[in-house]
């Protein structure tokens, strides 16, 4: 149950982050974020499934950190 709550809360935090950046996914902030997380060479990035898993883990972490305040 905690996993589901953390996932939903994490998705909410990602939505808030997207709203703050105007959902400009190809903008400078998101480009920097993707390069920091997965490297600057698109050919060497992990498969899409692993990237989605990593983003969800990050979202759950954000939610847990904000909830822990």
N, C-alpha and C positions, 0 to 999 in steps of 0.2 A: 504494500500500500504506500509506503514512504517513497518508493521508486517512482510510482505514478504521480504522486503529489510533487516530487522534485522535478519530474519531467515537465509537467504542466506549468509549474512555476518558472522553470527555465525557459520554456517556450514564450511565456509572458515577458520575461526579461529580455529575450532576443527581440520580441516585437517592440518593446520600449526602445531598445537600442536602435532598431531599424527606424522607428519614428523620429528619434533624435537626429539621425543622420539623413533624414528625408528619403529613406529607402533608395538612396543612390548607391546601389550595390557595386557599381564600377567606379565609384568615387575614390578619392585619395585615402580616406580612412579605411574603407573595406579592402582596397588593394593592399595597403600596408598590413592589415590584419591577416589577410590570406597569405601573404609572403612570409610574415613572421611565423605563422603556424605551420605552413606546408612547404616553404621554400619558394624561391623566385622562378625556378625552372618548371613550367607546367608538365613537361615530359617526365619529371622525376617525382611528381606528387603521388601519394597513395591513391588507390582506387576510390571511386565515388562513395562506395559503401563505408569504407574506413573513414573518409572525411566527414560524412554525415554522423557517424558514431562519435567522432572526436568533437564535433560541434555540439552535439547533444550532451556529451559529458561536460563540456565547457559551460553550457547553459545551466545544467544542474548545479555545477559548482558555483556559478554566479548566484543562483537562487539560494543555495545553502549559506553562502557568505553573507548575503544581505539579510537573510532571516536570522542569522546568528548575532546580529548587532544588538 
